[in-house]
Amino acid sequence: MAAINGYSDVVSSGVQTLITGGIYSDPTLWYVGLYTGTVFSDGSIGLDTEVEFNPAPDNNYARLQINAVGGASPAWSVPESAPNSFKVSNGSQAEYPVASEDWGTITFAVVMKSAQNQLAADMIFGGALSTSKAIGVGTTAVFLTGALSVTTSNN
């Protein structure tokens, strides 16, 4: 359903920390936000395009927590490695709460290191869904097992 590629503040800050002799800690909690607008190639996001701002913050939306590999469900799968690439996906079904208001047509998913912050620096990866999905009142956004994937490449 979604292949998420691109910008990674976590990778950038991790490399910077290691090069400068610091101690780096990986995030253990990851949050997936749903967007009705654009995530730009430089990692910036249209802050007003995340579902919670469209139309109001009382629409029963919250970013979905996906735990690190080996954590409680839902968690990321064991990574798949190939020459010059790396892929991880949701290891179990990941389901949002039932929408109490219209969330709009979801076009992008963004993996964040924060449940609430609206800063581009909190964005880890982001990308367009392969198929947009309208979420109306009484419906649920769901990523079936393996449908939400993060792929990196050093080509």
VOBAKE-200194 format. One record per residue (C-alpha): residue number from 1; residue in one letter; z, x, y. Coordinates in steps of 0.05 Angstrom, whole numbers, padded with zeros to 5 digits. Layout:
N
+-----+--------+--------+--------+--------+
: num : residu :     pz :     px :     py :
+-----+--------+--------+--------+--------+
: NUM :      A :      Z :      X :      Y :
...
+-----+--------+--------+--------+--------+
***
This chain:
155
+-----+--------+--------+--------+--------+
: num : residu :     pz :     px :     py :
+-----+--------+--------+--------+--------+
:   1 :      M :  00000 :  00000 :  00000 :
:   2 :      A :  00018 :  00054 :  00050 :
:   3 :      A :  00002 :  00128 :  00050 :
:   4 :      I :  00044 :  00161 :  00103 :
:   5 :      N :  00018 :  00227 :  00129 :
:   6 :      G :  00028 :  00272 :  00189 :
:   7 :      Y :  00082 :  00290 :  00238 :
:   8 :      S :  00148 :  00314 :  00212 :
:   9 :      D :  00204 :  00332 :  00259 :
:  10 :      V :  00249 :  00345 :  00199 :
:  11 :      V :  00202 :  00398 :  00172 :
:  12 :      S :  00192 :  00429 :  00241 :
:  13 :      S :  00267 :  00432 :  00256 :
:  14 :      G :  00281 :  00457 :  00186 :
:  15 :      V :  00233 :  00516 :  00193 :
:  16 :      Q :  00259 :  00531 :  00262 :
:  17 :      T :  00331 :  00530 :  00238 :
:  18 :      L :  00316 :  00576 :  00180 :
:  19 :      I :  00277 :  00626 :  00222 :
:  20 :      T :  00333 :  00630 :  00273 :
:  21 :      G :  00386 :  00642 :  00219 :
:  22 :      G :  00418 :  00573 :  00222 :
:  23 :      I :  00439 :  00528 :  00165 :
:  24 :      Y :  00393 :  00470 :  00152 :
:  25 :      S :  00414 :  00404 :  00119 :
:  26 :      D :  00363 :  00354 :  00093 :
:  27 :      P :  00374 :  00282 :  00112 :
:  28 :      T :  00400 :  00242 :  00052 :
:  29 :      L :  00384 :  00174 :  00081 :
:  30 :      W :  00315 :  00153 :  00103 :
:  31 :      Y :  00296 :  00089 :  00139 :
:  32 :      V :  00228 :  00055 :  00138 :
:  33 :      G :  00209 :  00016 :  00200 :
:  34 :      L :  00152 : -00033 :  00205 :
:  35 :      Y :  00105 : -00033 :  00265 :
:  36 :      T :  00054 : -00081 :  00292 :
:  37 :      G :  00020 : -00028 :  00336 :
:  38 :      T :  00001 :  00045 :  00336 :
:  39 :      V :  00035 :  00109 :  00314 :
:  40 :      F :  00000 :  00165 :  00351 :
:  41 :      S : -00023 :  00230 :  00320 :
:  42 :      D :  00026 :  00270 :  00362 :
:  43 :      G :  00083 :  00233 :  00330 :
:  44 :      S :  00097 :  00187 :  00389 :
:  45 :      I :  00106 :  00114 :  00375 :
:  46 :      G :  00098 :  00052 :  00416 :
:  47 :      L :  00172 :  00036 :  00419 :
:  48 :      D :  00158 : -00037 :  00433 :
:  49 :      T :  00115 : -00045 :  00371 :
:  50 :      E :  00170 : -00042 :  00319 :
:  51 :      V :  00184 : -00110 :  00290 :
:  52 :      E :  00255 : -00117 :  00319 :
:  53 :      F :  00226 : -00120 :  00389 :
:  54 :      N :  00173 : -00171 :  00371 :
:  55 :      P :  00193 : -00224 :  00390 :
:  56 :      A :  00269 : -00215 :  00392 :
:  57 :      P :  00325 : -00175 :  00359 :
:  58 :      D :  00352 : -00236 :  00322 :
:  59 :      N :  00294 : -00242 :  00274 :
:  60 :      N :  00333 : -00216 :  00213 :
:  61 :      Y :  00295 : -00149 :  00215 :
:  62 :      A :  00327 : -00082 :  00201 :
:  63 :      R :  00297 : -00016 :  00179 :
:  64 :      L :  00299 : -00009 :  00104 :
:  65 :      Q :  00342 :  00047 :  00077 :
:  66 :      I :  00311 :  00088 :  00021 :
:  67 :      N :  00358 :  00140 : -00008 :
:  68 :      A :  00343 :  00212 : -00027 :
:  69 :      V :  00317 :  00227 : -00097 :
:  70 :      G :  00371 :  00211 : -00148 :
:  71 :      G :  00409 :  00165 : -00100 :
:  72 :      A :  00424 :  00092 : -00106 :
:  73 :      S :  00366 :  00044 : -00109 :
:  74 :      P :  00320 :  00040 : -00073 :
:  75 :      A :  00308 :  00115 : -00074 :
:  76 :      W :  00248 :  00161 : -00069 :
:  77 :      S :  00216 :  00181 : -00136 :
:  78 :      V :  00217 :  00251 : -00164 :
:  79 :      P :  00164 :  00289 : -00124 :
:  80 :      E :  00096 :  00301 : -00153 :
:  81 :      S :  00068 :  00369 : -00137 :
:  82 :      A : -00003 :  00395 : -00141 :
:  83 :      P : -00035 :  00457 : -00112 :
:  84 :      N : -00029 :  00453 : -00037 :
:  85 :      S :  00002 :  00383 : -00036 :
:  86 :      F :  00065 :  00343 : -00048 :
:  87 :      K :  00074 :  00268 : -00059 :
:  88 :      V :  00135 :  00223 : -00064 :
:  89 :      S :  00138 :  00148 : -00067 :
:  90 :      N :  00190 :  00093 : -00071 :
:  91 :      G :  00220 :  00096 : -00141 :
:  92 :      S :  00237 :  00022 : -00143 :
:  93 :      Q :  00218 : -00041 : -00106 :
:  94 :      A :  00238 : -00038 : -00033 :
:  95 :      E :  00249 : -00106 : -00001 :
:  96 :      Y :  00265 : -00127 :  00071 :
:  97 :      P :  00306 : -00188 :  00089 :
:  98 :      V :  00272 : -00255 :  00095 :
:  99 :      A :  00242 : -00263 :  00165 :
: 100 :      S :  00278 : -00315 :  00207 :
: 101 :      E :  00224 : -00310 :  00260 :
: 102 :      D :  00152 : -00288 :  00260 :
: 103 :      W :  00149 : -00212 :  00253 :
: 104 :      G :  00074 : -00209 :  00268 :
: 105 :      T :  00021 : -00171 :  00230 :
: 106 :      I :  00049 : -00106 :  00202 :
: 107 :      T : -00001 : -00049 :  00209 :
: 108 :      F :  00041 :  00015 :  00205 :
: 109 :      A :  00102 :  00040 :  00168 :
: 110 :      V :  00145 :  00097 :  00195 :
: 111 :      V :  00198 :  00137 :  00158 :
: 112 :      M :  00255 :  00152 :  00206 :
: 113 :      K :  00320 :  00191 :  00200 :
: 114 :      S :  00358 :  00138 :  00239 :
: 115 :      A :  00372 :  00065 :  00225 :
: 116 :      Q :  00367 :  00047 :  00298 :
: 117 :      N :  00344 :  00102 :  00346 :
: 118 :      Q :  00277 :  00091 :  00380 :
: 119 :      L :  00262 :  00165 :  00392 :
: 120 :      A :  00198 :  00199 :  00368 :
: 121 :      A :  00244 :  00257 :  00348 :
: 122 :      D :  00274 :  00211 :  00294 :
: 123 :      M :  00206 :  00200 :  00263 :
: 124 :      I :  00194 :  00239 :  00199 :
: 125 :      F :  00126 :  00211 :  00176 :
: 126 :      G :  00084 :  00152 :  00197 :
: 127 :      G :  00019 :  00121 :  00178 :
: 128 :      A : -00024 :  00059 :  00174 :
: 129 :      L : -00016 :  00010 :  00116 :
: 130 :      S : -00078 :  00007 :  00073 :
: 131 :      T : -00075 : -00069 :  00082 :
: 132 :      S : -00043 : -00103 :  00142 :
: 133 :      K :  00006 : -00159 :  00125 :
: 134 :      A :  00028 : -00218 :  00167 :
: 135 :      I :  00102 : -00233 :  00160 :
: 136 :      G :  00120 : -00303 :  00182 :
: 137 :      V :  00183 : -00345 :  00181 :
: 138 :      G :  00212 : -00349 :  00110 :
: 139 :      T :  00170 : -00291 :  00082 :
: 140 :      T :  00191 : -00222 :  00060 :
: 141 :      A :  00159 : -00153 :  00068 :
: 142 :      V :  00161 : -00117 :  00001 :
: 143 :      F :  00137 : -00049 : -00023 :
: 144 :      L :  00129 : -00052 : -00099 :
: 145 :      T :  00150 :  00009 : -00139 :
: 146 :      G :  00104 :  00067 : -00119 :
: 147 :      A :  00069 :  00029 : -00064 :
: 148 :      L :  00100 :  00067 : -00006 :
: 149 :      S :  00080 :  00140 : -00012 :
: 150 :      V :  00089 :  00202 :  00030 :
: 151 :      T :  00038 :  00257 :  00019 :
: 152 :      T :  00036 :  00325 :  00052 :
: 153 :      S : -00016 :  00378 :  00047 :
: 154 :      N : -00022 :  00449 :  00070 :
: 155 :      N : -00098 :  00452 :  00068 :
+-----+--------+--------+--------+--------+
***
